[in-house]
Structures are given as C-alpha cells and as structure tokens.
Amino acid sequence: MARNVSRKLPPSAEELEMLHRRSLALENATPEEIIRWAVETYFPQLAMATAFGPEGCVILSMLVKIEPRVYVFNLDTGYQFKETLELRDRIAEKYGIEVDFQRDLPVATFEAENGGPIYRTDSNRCCFERKLKVLHRVVGAYDAWMSGIRRDQSPHRAGAPIVGWDRKFSLVKINPLAHWTKKNVWKRIGDENVPYNPLHDQGYPSVGCRPCTRPVGDGEDERAGRWSGAAQTECGLHTADEQ
C-alpha cells in the first residue's frame, strides 16, 4: 500500500488487491524477508504486538537484527502470569528490546466498577475491555502491525495471509510466521537459545491470562487450554473473519 494513502480511510479495491498480491509474493519468503519488507515499507509507522508466546519471542530475535527500533508492546491485562511478565525482562537483557506494557484501568479499579472479576461470567467482555480496547488505542497511531500467529494454531487462523488489511483495527496486518509450523518455531528457539516462557515446559503450549489458561492434556489442540469450558476460543484480536 502506498505510503501517501491515509490509513484512516478504508482501502480501495485496487489497494486491497495490491496487498493480496504482495501477500502471495511473500508466501515462500522467510520470516526475516517478510519482516524486512515490513520495515522497508512501513517503518517508523510499524508496530508489533506480542503476548510473549514462542512465536513473538522468535520474531523479536529476528527484529533485533533488522530494525530494533520498531515499537513493540504487550497488552498487559493485569491478569498475566508472573512468568510472562518476567520474560519481558529476559528479552530486554538478551536483545536490548524494551517491550512496552500497554494497560487500561488498574485491575482493582476495573473490578470495583464491575462488581468483581468479569472473566468469571463473561470472558468475551473481559477480553474486549482488557485487550481489544487497548489495542485499538495503541495501533491508532500506526499504519501497520505485526503479529506472531500461525495458520496451524487453530481453524480460526488457518486462512491468515502473510499481509492483509485488518478491518477490525483499520490498518495493515503482517504475519511473518503465518506459514511456519510449531516445529519450525521451536527449532529456531533451540538453535538460537531464544528466551521463552517456562510455562511451556509445564504443559502450557499457549499462555494467556492466568484465570483463563490451563495446561493441556495429551492429544489436545495446543489452544485447548485457553478459556477451557467456555464457548470462546479466541480473544478477538486475530479472528479471521474480521481481517
């Protein structure tokens, strides 16, 4: 998408086609090549959101070699595991990248205003209030954002393009690892000693907020431990039909 096209305006059919063609052209590119294209095209109006999953940690290990000044942030819901929060410091120590915590109201204030933790009764609303609203605010200043989603993580993510227009947040979304597998990610972590969340070694293949995440059993999907027992399977940040 041309730099002089306002991100605040919906893209034209021609601009959407340009993004589609670019996504197809990058389909066989390495994640590093995709990140380099993203930086060359959008930096400094490029941001990255990470929940400190293994994918995000791998992207950070690549980003530090390409353009460490890209703004990287975490949606700090106030309910994250301490291991997740501590990983931020380990990332900073190894790569010199300071991941910014972006927050809404303090948890105590939020729960007081809502009569207690709303994740117990409406996890979708909790995700909306603690994640989606914050992300809308943060990415409003940028033209494009990167995420660490993979197509093989869940049916909702199976159709994720390398590059596309994110209708929900009104900017370009880039998924450098969309065509990678879990095996690819963990091989890179092992090969390069990339810091990762120790909860992954304790039966948590996917780590979200503490109250809504459990370990998974043998044969379960890697995201089966998220919002277990609820109809919810995604927080809404990466729902395919919203892109």
N, C-alpha and C positions, 0 to 999 in steps of 0.2 A: 504494500500500500504506500502510495506516495507520501512523503513527509509533509507536504503542504495541504493534505486533506485533513480537515478538522476531525479529531476523534469524537467530538461531541455530536457530530451528525451521523445518522445511520449510513453505512457504506452503500454505494450504488451497486447495481448488478455487476458492472464492469470491475469494480474494486473487489467484490466478493469472488469473482472469477479469477482475478489476479492472485488472491490469497490461496484459492484452491489449486491453481497451477503451481504456485510456489510450494505448497504442501506436498504435492505429488513429486515435484522435482527433488525435494529433500527426503523422500521416503527411504532411499537407500543410503542416505548420508549418515555419518557417525554423529553421536550426540554432540561431540565437540564442534563439528562442522555446522550443526544446527544452531548451537549457542553462538558461534562466531558470526553466523548470518544475522541472528537476532541482534547482537551487539552492533554490528555494522549498519543495520537498518534502523534501529530504534534508540540506541543509547544516545543521550542520557535519559530518554523518556521510556526506559525499560526497567521493570521491577521484577522481583521474584518472590513468591510466597512459598514458605516451607513450614511443614509441621515437624521437621527433623526426622522424617522417615528415612529409610535407607536410600531411597531414590533422591530425595532432596540433598542428603549428605554427599552422594556421588556427584550431583550437579554442582554443588559448591566446590568440590575438589577439582572440577573442570573449570569452573568460572574463575577461580583464583589465578589460573594460568592465562585466561583470555582477557578478562576485564573485571578485576576485583572491586571496582567502584560501583558496579550495579547495585542498586538499592535492594536489599534482601530483608524481609520481615517475616515475623511469626505472629499468628493470631492467638494471642495469649488470653484464653477464655477464663483463666483463674481456676480452672479445674484440671490442669495438666499434671501429669506425673512429675515428681521431682527429678526422675531420671531424664525426662525430656528437657526440663529447664537446665539441668546441669550439662547436657550435651551442647547447649549454646556456648558455654564457656570452653569446652573442649575444642569446638570448631574454631573459636576465636584464637585459642592458643596455637593450634596447628596451622591455620591458614591466614590468620590476621583479618578474617572477615567478621565484622560485628553484625549479628542478626538483630534487627530492631524488634522489640516487643511492641505490638500494637494492641491496645486494650480499649474496652468500653468502661462502663461503670465498675467500680470495685465489687467483688462478689458479695460482700456483706450488704452493700447498698442495694445491689440488684435483687438479692433475695428478700431484703426487707420490703422493697417496693412490690414484690410479687408474692408475698406470703410464704416464702420458703423456696427451696430449690425447685425450679420448674422442670428440670430434667426428669424428675420422678413422675410427672404427669403428662408432660408434652415435650419430648426430646427434640422434635422438629422445631418448635418455637425457641427452645434454648439455643439450638444451633443457629437459628436465624438471628437472634438477639446478640449472641456472643461471637459469631463468626461472620455471617453474611453482611450484617450492617457495618461491621468494622471494615471488611474488605471493600465494600462499596466506597466508603470514605477514603481509604488509602489509595486505591487504584484510580480514583478520580483525577489524580494529578499526572497520570501516565498514559502513554499511547499503547503500550503492550506489556503483558506479564507472562512469566514462565511458571510452569508447574512441573511436578515430578510424577504425574500419573502415567500408568502403563495400561495398554489395552487388555492385557491378560489378567488384570486385577479383578475385574468383575464385568458382568454383562453391560452395566451402565457405561463402562469406559471402553468397551470393545470397538466402538466406532470413532474414537478420538483421533482427530487429524494431527499431523505434525504442526501445522499452522492453520488457524481458523479465526473466525470472528466470534467473540464471546458476547452473545446478545444480552445475557444477564447483567454483565458489567460494562458493556459498551466499549470494548477495546479488543485489540488483537491478542489471542492466546497462543502461546507456543509451548509444545510438549516435547522436549528434546528426547525423552525416553519412551515415548509412546510405543515405539516398535521394539523395545527391549523386553526381555523376559526377567522374571525373578532371578533366574540363574545368572543372567548377564550382570545384574546389579550386584549380586553377592560375590561374583568372581572379581569384579572391579574393587569391591571393598577389601577382599582378601589380598589381591595383588598389590594394592597401593596403601594398605593399612588405613583406610578411611574410617574416621570415628563414627560410631553408630550407637543407637540406644541399647543398653544392656538388657532391656526387657525383651528384645528379640530373641535372646538366648534363654528366655524363661517361658516360652510358649505364646508370645505375643507377636505374631507376624505383622500385624497392623496396630499401631498405637494411636489412640485418640485421647479423649478426656477420661480421667480416672473413673468417674462413676458409670461411664457408658462403654467401657472396654473390658473384656475378659480374655483369658488365654483360650486358644482353640484346641480342639481335640484332633486325634488322628483322622485324616480323610476329610476334614472340614475345609471349606474355602478359606483363603487367607484373610478375608474380611468378615468371617463369620462371628468374630468376637466383638464386632462393633455394633452397638445398640441391640445386643442379644435379647431376644424375646419380644422385640418391638417390630412393627412393620417397616420401620425406617431402615434403609441400607446405605444411604448417603446423607452427608450434612447439607448438600445443595450447592457446594462450591463447584463441583465438577459434573453435574448432571448433564448427560449427553444431549438431551432434548432441549437444553437451554443454550446450547452453543450455536 
